[in-house]
Structure formats: C-alpha cells, structure tokens
Amino acid sequence: MAGMYYEDFVVGDVIKHDVTRTVTETDNLLFTTLTMNVQPLHLDAEFSKASIYGRQIVNSVFTLGVVTGVPVQETTLGTTLGNLGFRDIEFPKPVFIGDTLRVETQALDKRESKSRPDTGLVGIEHRGYNQNNELVCVVRRTALMKRRASEPAAAEVASRKTEVNV
C-alpha cells in the first residue's frame, strides 16, 4: 500500500500533493442535492448573483471532502484504521465553480496508542488552496494509524505459532 505508517510521519513535515482537482458545476450540483442541502447559494445562480459573492459558491462540505481526499494515496491508503475526529475546520475563502484545488498535509503531533500497541495517533492538518494560491480550507484531524511490525513482535508471533504446532 502507498500509505504511510505511524513511524513515517515526522512532526512538522509538509507534503505537497501533486494531484489537483478542478471543481465542476456537476460536482457541486450532485453533492449538494445528494446531501439534501437546499441552500440556494449552491443551487440557484440568480439568487447567488445578489449575494455577497456575486455568484454560486461550492458546497463547503464538498470542499472538505476534496481537501481530505486528495492526500489519501500518499498518506493513509491502507495504513489508517480510521479518523478519530475532525476539528478546527475553517473556510477562509469560498470555492467557486471552476476553481482548481491543491492540498498540503502537515503532521502536527503524534503518540503511540496506550490501548493498542500496534497503532499510533497522528494529528494531521490539511490545507486546501485555489489556483490563485488562496487558502480556502484548513482542517485538523486525528488518524489512528498502523505501526510497522517490529522485529521482537514478529519473532514473538512466530514463536507462538511454533508452540501451537508442537
């Protein structure tokens, strides 16, 4: 798997993800209607013209999904056991249809799990930017990550298998 294990995260390191995503009107329309969000700022071009933005804005939960989804292949694919929480979600600028988003990920903190010795907790911040390099989304989350199998642990498992087979 391409994901990083607990040990691979270095607090302070920033990963600039190569994958970018241009948001289409179809993305916004489908996501907004599938989630039953009838906010006219997302669905009604005429209503949105009279808003402070002067045009439709993209559903912020879609933006959050893209900003947390783009990093998966390089950070957590196959190595996470789940998100333990999302916090401090901010949208400093709106995303508009046609904007292209890019993402950076930074490891904020980490600690070994007290109850699961084969896992660790990693605090991660994802930052999403539009094509003008404007920050459009910041989210901090805690991920439960797999740890690499250590030599003693692997030897212990092998020893237990031998004992059972005898």
ROZA-224795 format. One record per residue (C-alpha): x, y, z; residue in one letter. Coordinates in steps of 0.5 Angstrom, whole numbers, plus 500, padded with zeros to 3 digits. Example, Ala and Ser with C-alpha at 12.3 -4.5 7.8 and 13.67 -1.06 7.14 Angstrom:
residues 2
525491516A/527498514S/
//
This chain:
residues 166
500500500M/502507499A/500510505G/505512511M/505508518Y/506512524Y/513512524E/513515517D/510521520F/515527522V/512532526V/513539522G/514536515D/510538510V/507534504I/505538498K/501533494H/501533486D/494531485V/490537484T/482538483R/478543479T/471543482V/465543476T/458545477E/456538476T/460536483D/457542486N/450540484L/450533485L/454533492F/449539494T/443535492T/445528495L/446531502T/440535502M/443542502N/438546499V/442552500Q/441557494P/448560495L/450553492H/444551487L/441558485D/445562480A/440568480E/440568488F/447568488S/448574484K/445578489A/449575495S/456578497I/460573493Y/456575486G/456568484R/454561486Q/459558492I/461551492V/458547498N/464547504S/463540506V/465538498F/471542499T/472539506L/472532502G/477534497V/482537502V/482531506T/481526500G/487528496V/492526501P/490519502V/494516497Q/500519499E/499519507T/494514509T/492509504L/492502507G/495504513T/490508517T/485505522L/480511522G/479518523N/478519531L/476526530G/476533526F/477539529R/478547527D/475546520I/476553517E/474556510F/477563510P/475564503K/470561498P/471556493V/467557486F/465553480I/472552476G/477553482D/482548482T/484546489L/491543491R/493541498V/498541503E/499536509T/503537515Q/504532521A/502536528L/504531533D/504524534K/504519540R/504512541E/497509543S/496507550K/491501549S/493499542R/501498542P/501496534D/498503533T/499511534G/495517534L/498522529V/495530529G/495532521I/493539518E/491539511H/491546508R/487547501G/489553496Y/485555490N/489557483Q/491564486N/494561492N/489563497E/488559503L/480556502V/480551507C/484548513V/482542517V/486539523R/484531525R/487526529T/488519525A/489512528L/495509524M/498502524K/505502526R/510498523R/511491525A/517491530S/523485530E/521483537P/514483536A/514479529A/519474533A/514473539E/508471534V/513466530A/515463537S/507463539R/506459532K/511454534T/509453541E/502452538V/504447532N/508443537V/
//
